[in-house]
Amino acid sequence: MLELINVRKTFNPGTVNEKKALQGLDIKLNEGDFVTVIGGNGAGKSTMLNAVAGVWPVDEGRIILDGQDITALPEHKRAALIGRVFQDPMMGTAPNMWMEENLALALRRGSRRGLRWGISNAEREMFVERLKTLELGL
């Protein structure tokens, strides 16, 4: 469950470039909900998602994830709780690594890592099987 309660975010407050991006945003998403966020340029779509991920601290309000208030958690701690798919396919990936290496990094997000082989045969087989379902020839 994700809940945003009275979330507000203003960029460049008190200047001629002040932009109120989020003004008292309230939203509650339950497990299994599918939501599409639409709006014009500057409507606050990216700001909302970046606020949830911890990229931008909110000026006011609370962000609750699975009953835990994560409003004050820094981005690197939220990364263990939240997965993101970016609009730009090069964001959030290591472009010099193979697809399976990026998948392995995502699979291990939030867990401790040590020095060992990057991808096990079982993981490689799992990636192949799951990618087949996309029917993209990957």
C-alpha positions as a printed NumPy array, in Angstrom:
array([[  0.   ,   0.   ,   0.   ],
       [  1.233,   3.487,  -0.877],
       [ -0.348,   6.584,   0.565],
       [  0.505,  10.241,   0.016],
       [ -1.096,  12.579,   2.512],
       [ -1.252,  16.338,   1.819],
       [  2.074,  16.241,  -0.048],
       [  3.411,  19.618,  -1.12 ],
       [  6.545,  20.477,  -3.09 ],
       [  7.616,  23.915,  -4.298],
       [ 10.74 ,  24.526,  -6.333],
       [ 12.654,  27.815,  -5.923],
       [ 10.308,  29.123,  -3.2  ],
       [ 10.183,  32.881,  -2.721],
       [ 11.843,  33.631,  -6.064],
       [ 10.544,  34.747,  -9.45 ],
       [ 11.104,  31.124, -10.569],
       [  8.866,  29.656,  -7.85 ],
       [  6.948,  26.607,  -9.092],
       [  4.354,  24.86 ,  -6.947],
       [  4.643,  21.337,  -8.315],
       [  2.505,  19.467,  -5.758],
       [ -0.235,  21.229,  -3.813],
       [ -1.813,  19.054,  -1.141],
       [ -1.657,  15.784,  -3.079],
       [ -3.619,  12.92 ,  -1.534],
       [ -3.565,   9.441,  -3.029],
       [ -4.038,   5.943,  -1.653],
       [ -3.033,   2.879,  -3.657],
       [ -3.76 ,  -0.603,  -2.381],
       [ -1.864,  -3.755,  -3.281],
       [ -2.781,  -4.832,  -6.802],
       [ -4.047,  -1.407,  -7.892],
       [ -3.07 ,  -0.338, -11.402],
       [ -2.822,   3.402, -11.893],
       [ -1.994,   5.575, -14.871],
       [ -0.761,   9.079, -14.095],
       [ -1.488,  11.557, -16.86 ],
       [ -1.089,  15.295, -17.198],
       [  0.586,  17.98 , -19.251],
       [  4.15 ,  19.211, -18.939],
       [  4.705,  20.641, -15.479],
       [  1.652,  18.977, -13.954],
       [  3.763,  17.264, -11.264],
       [  3.838,  13.645, -12.495],
       [  7.609,  13.235, -12.289],
       [  7.797,  15.313,  -9.115],
       [  5.3  ,  12.977,  -7.446],
       [  7.256,   9.856,  -8.443],
       [ 10.569,  11.449,  -7.441],
       [  9.074,  12.463,  -4.084],
       [  7.979,   8.863,  -3.457],
       [ 11.451,   7.592,  -4.417],
       [ 13.132,  10.182,  -2.19 ],
       [ 14.837,  12.14 ,  -4.97 ],
       [ 13.112,  15.333,  -3.809],
       [ 12.243,  15.889,  -0.152],
       [  8.675,  17.103,   0.249],
       [  7.974,  20.458,   1.88 ],
       [  4.93 ,  19.16 ,   3.697],
       [  2.885,  15.995,   4.035],
       [  3.646,  12.324,   4.536],
       [  4.505,   9.344,   2.364],
       [  3.442,   5.976,   3.783],
       [  4.599,   2.678,   2.255],
       [  3.16 ,  -0.563,   3.64 ],
       [  2.237,   1.221,   6.87 ],
       [  5.73 ,   2.725,   7.363],
       [  6.236,   6.489,   7.178],
       [  9.116,   6.871,   4.706],
       [  8.841,  10.657,   4.329],
       [ 12.194,  11.282,   6.034],
       [ 14.031,   8.249,   4.605],
       [ 16.821,   9.18 ,   2.183],
       [ 16.703,   7.94 ,  -1.406],
       [ 19.324,   5.212,  -0.903],
       [ 17.274,   3.63 ,   1.901],
       [ 14.038,   3.823,  -0.088],
       [ 15.78 ,   2.036,  -2.979],
       [ 15.584,  -1.195,  -0.964],
       [ 11.783,  -0.778,  -0.818],
       [ 10.893,   0.721,  -4.184],
       [ 11.657,  -0.419,  -7.726],
       [ 11.534,   2.05 , -10.598],
       [ 11.318,   1.822, -14.359],
       [ 12.517,   5.031, -15.95 ],
       [ 11.154,   6.661, -19.095],
       [ 14.716,   6.876, -20.441],
       [ 15.912,   3.26 , -20.856],
       [ 19.481,   4.29 , -19.996],
       [ 18.467,   5.699, -16.603],
       [ 18.653,   3.181, -13.791],
       [ 20.833,   0.801, -15.802],
       [ 24.533,   0.215, -16.26 ],
       [ 24.786,   0.693, -20.049],
       [ 28.158,  -1.049, -20.338],
       [ 26.827,  -4.231, -18.76 ],
       [ 24.884,  -7.052, -20.403],
       [ 21.113,  -7.232, -19.919],
       [ 21.44 , -10.23 , -17.609],
       [ 23.982,  -8.343, -15.477],
       [ 21.512,  -5.461, -15.09 ],
       [ 18.761,  -7.961, -14.215],
       [ 21.028,  -9.548, -11.595],
       [ 21.719,  -6.12 , -10.063],
       [ 17.982,  -5.444,  -9.875],
       [ 17.322,  -8.887,  -8.396],
       [ 19.807,  -8.223,  -5.587],
       [ 18.604,  -4.675,  -4.865],
       [ 18.333,  -4.161,  -1.127],
       [ 20.296,  -7.286,  -0.174],
       [ 23.878,  -7.658,   0.937],
       [ 26.354,  -8.477,  -1.792],
       [ 29.787,  -9.978,  -1.579],
       [ 32.531, -11.116,  -3.883],
       [ 31.258, -14.08 ,  -5.889],
       [ 30.255, -14.861,  -9.464],
       [ 27.832, -12.23 , -10.717],
       [ 25.151, -14.514, -12.118],
       [ 24.408, -18.102, -11.209],
       [ 23.245, -20.634, -13.807],
       [ 19.878, -20.845, -12.023],
       [ 19.446, -17.062, -12.263],
       [ 20.449, -17.088, -15.928],
       [ 17.812, -19.766, -16.64 ],
       [ 15.195, -17.802, -14.675],
       [ 15.952, -14.619, -16.671],
       [ 15.651, -16.515, -19.966],
       [ 12.297, -18.034, -18.972],
       [ 10.837, -14.766, -17.736],
       [ 12.058, -12.796, -20.744],
       [ 10.44 , -15.351, -23.072],
       [  7.028, -14.326, -21.73 ],
       [  7.547, -10.813, -23.15 ],
       [  7.792, -12.274, -26.673],
       [ 10.427,  -9.705, -27.677],
       [ 13.138, -12.152, -28.734],
       [ 15.266, -11.298, -25.698]])
